[in-house]
């Protein structure tokens, strides 16, 4: 039987994006070879690379490719090169627009420590042992999208404005994602807000409580965002599923990355529309681009999430995750997770080793 062709849009982006995506695609194609799947991989411009080439951060051709694919793999976007561009011509505008165009309202960021890396974290091993939770971040609302916004002249000074807005239906749909995820895990949801100060958070808490009534088998707790930031360091094992709004989720999930030893270890999935987007949590790190120093594991783990969530290839996703664990168990480390006295391997070497394990 001829295997179905899975169409994957690949957006390498900026900085180390092309470096890590290159290794992730090697892993994807190895999975195709090993399990008899066909992957049609097509690359397109996005972010700063698109600005330099065609003058806009999200070309119409890129958006069209994404809409007609089965899944999207993104590298990284941005860099100081474009810092002085106007807001509509900044690389990051591409990602915000892509999320809106594709209806990607739910960002899933797992924080799970690989046992061989337990000593790579700056926290004590007894604190982070068996850490395994996910952050469900609302992705298309809040301060990043609210209007009015901007910097304005006001008499003899400047005034900057950002607006946080949330509707009850936006909160409800992200809460449903969190509770559904919890049902497949340890059945605990912690909703994070700032309801003692923000009206948006008061509505958030009220709607989450309403959704919780549909899930009597799932335990719901609430936590203020400042306390959650502290608890992630004090006792991260208490968490199963954290659900929160856009800005809080952005900050907390990056904090959670350090529990695992490096932000270069964490994948993510953006869901909600018919086509999902997968990307490493880390940024573009232009200072090490092209030097073979980037950690490709987050991008490779994003491929595992793609296989599991979009293509429903669970065995194949497991194979990728086991290959990552095997490479780490054998002592291979990129520079960001390398201990004292250890010699780091290059980006391509780490990717190649993981391919070999498959």
C-alpha positions as CSV (number, residue, x, y, z in Angstrom):
1,X,0.0,0.0,0.0
2,X,1.3,3.4,-0.9
3,X,1.8,5.5,2.2
4,X,-0.1,8.8,2.6
5,X,1.9,11.9,2.0
6,X,2.1,14.3,4.9
7,X,2.6,17.9,3.8
8,X,4.9,19.8,6.2
9,X,5.5,23.6,5.8
10,X,9.0,24.4,7.1
11,X,9.8,28.0,8.1
12,X,13.5,28.1,9.2
13,X,13.3,31.8,10.0
14,X,16.3,33.7,11.5
15,X,19.4,33.2,13.6
16,X,19.8,29.6,14.7
17,X,16.4,28.7,13.3
18,X,17.8,27.2,10.1
19,X,20.5,25.4,12.1
20,X,18.1,23.6,14.4
21,X,15.4,23.0,11.8
22,X,17.9,21.3,9.5
23,X,18.5,18.7,12.2
24,X,14.8,18.3,13.0
25,X,14.0,17.6,9.3
26,X,16.7,14.9,9.3
27,X,14.9,13.2,12.2
28,X,11.5,13.6,10.4
29,X,12.8,12.0,7.2
30,X,14.4,9.2,9.2
31,X,11.1,8.5,10.8
32,X,9.6,8.3,7.3
33,X,12.2,5.8,6.3
34,X,11.9,3.7,9.4
35,X,8.1,3.6,9.6
36,X,7.3,3.8,5.8
37,X,5.8,7.3,5.8
38,X,6.1,10.0,3.1
39,X,6.8,13.5,4.2
40,X,6.6,16.3,1.6
41,X,8.7,19.1,3.1
42,X,8.4,22.6,1.6
43,X,10.4,25.6,2.9
44,X,9.2,29.2,3.0
45,X,10.4,32.6,4.2
46,X,9.3,34.2,7.4
47,X,10.5,36.9,9.8
48,X,13.7,38.8,9.2
49,X,14.7,36.4,6.4
50,X,11.5,37.4,4.6
51,X,12.0,41.1,5.3
52,X,15.4,40.9,3.7
53,X,14.2,39.0,0.7
54,X,10.8,40.4,-0.1
55,X,10.2,43.3,2.3
56,X,7.5,41.9,4.5
57,X,7.7,39.6,7.5
58,X,4.9,37.2,6.4
59,X,4.7,36.8,2.6
60,X,1.4,35.8,1.1
61,X,3.1,32.7,-0.4
62,X,4.2,31.6,3.1
63,X,0.7,32.0,4.5
64,X,-0.8,30.1,1.6
65,X,1.6,27.2,2.1
66,X,0.9,27.0,5.8
67,X,-2.9,27.0,5.2
68,X,-2.6,24.0,2.7
69,X,-0.2,21.9,4.8
70,X,-0.8,19.2,7.4
71,X,1.5,20.9,9.9
72,X,4.0,23.7,10.3
73,X,7.6,23.5,11.7
74,X,9.1,26.9,12.6
75,X,12.6,27.6,13.6
76,X,13.0,31.0,15.3
77,X,12.2,34.6,14.4
78,X,13.9,38.0,15.1
79,X,17.2,39.6,15.8
80,X,18.8,43.0,16.7
81,X,19.3,43.6,13.0
82,X,15.6,44.6,12.7
83,X,15.2,46.3,16.0
84,X,14.7,49.8,14.5
85,X,12.1,48.7,12.0
86,X,8.5,50.1,12.5
87,X,6.2,47.7,14.4
88,X,4.5,46.4,11.2
89,X,7.9,45.5,9.7
90,X,9.4,43.7,12.7
91,X,10.1,40.0,12.3
92,X,7.9,39.1,15.3
93,X,4.9,40.6,13.5
94,X,4.9,37.5,11.2
95,X,4.4,35.1,14.1
96,X,1.6,37.2,15.6
97,X,-0.1,37.4,12.2
98,X,0.3,33.7,11.6
99,X,-1.3,32.8,14.9
100,X,-4.3,35.1,14.1
101,X,-4.7,33.9,10.5
102,X,-4.6,30.2,11.5
103,X,-6.7,30.6,14.6
104,X,-3.9,29.3,16.8
105,X,-5.2,30.3,20.2
106,X,-3.7,27.5,22.4
107,X,0.1,27.2,23.0
108,X,1.2,23.9,24.7
109,X,4.6,24.0,26.3
110,X,5.7,20.9,28.1
111,X,8.3,21.1,30.9
112,X,9.6,17.6,31.4
113,X,13.1,16.9,32.7
114,X,15.1,14.2,31.0
115,X,16.7,12.1,33.7
116,X,20.2,12.2,32.3
117,X,20.1,16.0,32.6
118,X,18.9,16.2,36.2
119,X,22.3,17.7,37.2
120,X,22.2,20.3,34.4
121,X,19.6,22.4,36.2
122,X,20.7,25.1,38.6
123,X,18.2,23.7,41.1
124,X,18.7,20.8,43.5
125,X,18.0,17.4,42.0
126,X,15.5,16.6,44.7
127,X,13.5,19.6,43.7
128,X,13.3,18.8,40.0
129,X,13.2,15.0,40.1
130,X,10.3,13.8,38.1
131,X,9.1,17.3,37.0
132,X,6.5,16.8,34.3
133,X,3.9,19.4,33.6
134,X,2.6,21.5,30.7
135,X,1.8,25.2,30.4
136,X,-1.3,25.9,28.4
137,X,-1.0,29.5,27.3
138,X,-3.7,31.6,25.6
139,X,-2.1,32.8,22.5
140,X,-4.2,35.4,20.6
141,X,-5.6,37.7,23.3
142,X,-4.3,39.9,26.1
143,X,-1.7,42.7,25.9
144,X,-0.1,41.4,22.8
145,X,-3.2,42.0,20.7
146,X,-5.3,44.5,22.6
147,X,-6.2,47.9,21.2
148,X,-5.5,50.8,21.7
149,X,-1.8,50.4,21.8
150,X,1.2,52.5,20.9
151,X,3.4,55.4,22.0
152,X,1.9,58.9,21.7
153,X,2.9,62.5,22.3
154,X,1.0,64.0,25.2
155,X,1.8,67.6,25.8
156,X,5.4,67.8,26.8
157,X,5.9,64.0,27.3
158,X,5.3,60.7,25.7
159,X,2.7,58.2,26.7
160,X,2.8,54.5,26.0
161,X,-0.4,52.4,26.0
162,X,-1.0,48.7,25.9
163,X,-4.5,47.2,26.5
164,X,-5.3,43.8,28.0
165,X,-8.6,42.5,26.8
166,X,-10.3,39.1,27.2
167,X,-13.8,37.9,26.3
168,X,-15.5,35.1,28.1
169,X,-15.5,32.9,25.0
170,X,-11.7,33.3,24.6
171,X,-11.2,32.2,28.2
172,X,-13.6,29.4,27.9
173,X,-12.0,27.8,24.9
174,X,-8.5,27.8,26.4
175,X,-9.8,26.5,29.7
176,X,-11.4,23.5,27.8
177,X,-8.0,22.8,26.2
178,X,-6.4,22.7,29.6
179,X,-9.1,20.5,31.2
180,X,-9.1,18.1,28.3
181,X,-5.3,17.8,28.6
182,X,-5.5,17.2,32.3
183,X,-7.9,14.3,31.8
184,X,-5.2,12.5,29.9
185,X,-2.6,13.3,32.5
186,X,-2.9,13.5,36.3
187,X,-6.2,15.3,36.4
188,X,-5.0,18.6,38.0
189,X,-5.4,22.1,36.6
190,X,-3.8,25.2,38.1
191,X,-5.3,28.4,36.7
192,X,-2.9,31.3,37.0
193,X,-4.1,34.9,37.1
194,X,-3.9,38.2,38.9
195,X,-7.5,38.5,40.1
196,X,-6.6,40.6,43.1
197,X,-5.6,43.5,40.8
198,X,-6.9,42.9,37.2
199,X,-10.4,42.9,35.9
200,X,-9.4,40.6,33.1
201,X,-8.2,38.1,35.7
202,X,-11.4,38.3,37.6
203,X,-13.4,37.4,34.5
204,X,-10.7,34.7,33.8
205,X,-11.2,33.1,37.2
206,X,-15.0,33.2,36.9
207,X,-15.1,31.6,33.5
208,X,-12.5,28.9,34.5
209,X,-14.7,28.0,37.5
210,X,-17.7,27.6,35.2
211,X,-15.7,25.3,32.8
212,X,-14.5,23.3,35.8
213,X,-18.1,22.2,36.6
214,X,-18.0,20.2,33.4
215,X,-15.0,18.3,34.6
216,X,-15.8,16.9,38.0
217,X,-13.0,14.4,37.7
218,X,-10.4,17.2,37.4
219,X,-9.1,19.1,40.4
220,X,-9.0,22.9,39.9
221,X,-6.8,25.3,41.9
222,X,-6.1,29.0,41.4
223,X,-2.8,30.8,41.9
224,X,-1.7,34.4,41.5
225,X,1.0,34.7,38.8
226,X,3.6,36.1,41.2
227,X,3.1,33.2,43.6
228,X,3.2,30.7,40.6
229,X,6.6,32.2,39.6
230,X,7.9,31.4,43.0
231,X,6.3,28.0,43.3
232,X,7.8,26.9,40.0
233,X,11.2,27.2,41.7
234,X,10.2,26.1,45.2
235,X,8.1,23.0,44.3
236,X,7.6,22.4,40.5
237,X,6.4,18.9,41.0
238,X,3.1,20.1,42.4
239,X,2.0,21.1,38.9
240,X,0.3,19.0,36.2
241,X,-1.4,21.5,33.8
242,X,-1.0,25.2,34.2
243,X,-3.4,27.4,32.2
244,X,-3.0,31.1,31.9
245,X,-3.3,34.2,29.7
246,X,-0.8,35.3,27.0
247,X,1.7,37.4,28.8
248,X,1.8,35.3,32.0
249,X,2.2,32.2,29.9
250,X,5.0,33.6,27.9
251,X,7.0,34.5,31.1
252,X,6.2,31.4,33.1
253,X,6.9,28.9,30.4
254,X,10.4,30.4,29.8
255,X,11.0,30.2,33.6
256,X,9.9,26.6,33.5
257,X,12.4,26.0,30.7
258,X,15.3,26.4,33.2
259,X,13.9,23.6,35.3
260,X,14.9,21.3,32.5
261,X,18.5,22.6,32.3
262,X,18.2,24.8,29.2
263,X,15.7,26.6,27.1
264,X,17.2,24.7,24.2
265,X,15.4,21.6,25.4
266,X,11.8,22.7,25.2
267,X,9.4,22.2,22.3
268,X,5.9,23.8,21.8
269,X,2.7,23.3,19.9
270,X,0.3,26.1,18.9
271,X,-3.2,24.6,18.3
272,X,-6.7,25.7,17.6
273,X,-7.2,25.9,13.9
274,X,-7.1,23.2,11.2
275,X,-3.3,23.5,10.9
276,X,-1.0,23.4,14.0
277,X,2.4,25.1,14.3
278,X,5.3,23.5,16.1
279,X,8.4,25.4,17.3
280,X,11.2,25.3,19.9
281,X,10.6,27.7,22.8
282,X,14.0,29.4,22.4
283,X,14.7,32.5,20.4
284,X,16.9,33.1,17.3
285,X,20.2,33.6,19.2
286,X,21.8,35.4,16.3
287,X,25.2,35.6,18.1
288,X,25.7,31.8,17.7
289,X,23.9,31.3,14.3
290,X,25.8,29.2,11.9
291,X,28.5,28.2,14.5
292,X,27.2,24.7,15.3
293,X,26.6,25.7,18.9
294,X,22.8,25.6,19.0
295,X,20.9,22.8,20.7
296,X,18.6,21.1,18.2
297,X,16.7,19.0,20.7
298,X,13.9,21.5,21.2
299,X,13.2,21.5,17.5
300,X,13.5,17.8,17.3
301,X,11.1,17.4,20.2
302,X,8.8,19.7,18.4
303,X,8.8,17.2,15.5
304,X,7.7,14.5,18.1
305,X,4.8,16.8,19.2
306,X,3.9,17.2,15.5
307,X,3.9,13.5,14.9
308,X,1.7,12.9,18.0
309,X,-0.8,15.8,17.8
310,X,-1.2,16.6,14.1
311,X,-0.3,13.4,12.3
312,X,-1.5,11.0,15.0
313,X,1.6,8.9,14.7
314,X,2.1,8.0,18.3
315,X,4.6,5.2,18.0
316,X,6.7,7.4,15.8
317,X,6.6,10.3,18.3
318,X,7.6,7.9,21.0
319,X,10.6,6.8,18.9
320,X,11.8,10.3,18.5
321,X,11.5,11.0,22.3
322,X,13.3,7.7,23.1
323,X,16.1,8.6,20.6
324,X,16.6,12.0,22.4
325,X,16.7,10.2,25.8
326,X,19.2,7.6,24.4
327,X,21.5,10.3,23.0
328,X,21.5,12.1,26.4
329,X,22.0,8.9,28.3
330,X,25.1,8.2,26.3
331,X,26.6,11.5,27.5
332,X,26.2,13.6,24.3
333,X,25.7,17.3,25.2
334,X,25.6,20.6,23.2
335,X,27.2,23.6,24.8
336,X,24.1,24.8,26.7
337,X,23.8,21.6,28.7
338,X,27.4,20.7,28.9
339,X,28.9,20.3,32.4
340,X,32.3,21.3,33.7
341,X,35.0,19.1,32.1
342,X,32.7,17.8,29.4
343,X,33.2,18.4,25.6
344,X,30.2,19.7,23.7
345,X,29.1,18.3,20.4
346,X,28.0,20.4,17.5
347,X,24.4,21.0,16.4
348,X,24.8,18.6,13.5
349,X,26.5,16.0,15.5
350,X,23.7,15.9,18.1
351,X,21.1,15.7,15.3
352,X,23.0,12.9,13.7
353,X,23.3,10.9,16.9
354,X,19.5,11.2,17.5
355,X,18.9,10.0,13.9
356,X,21.2,7.0,14.6
357,X,19.2,6.1,17.7
358,X,16.0,5.9,15.6
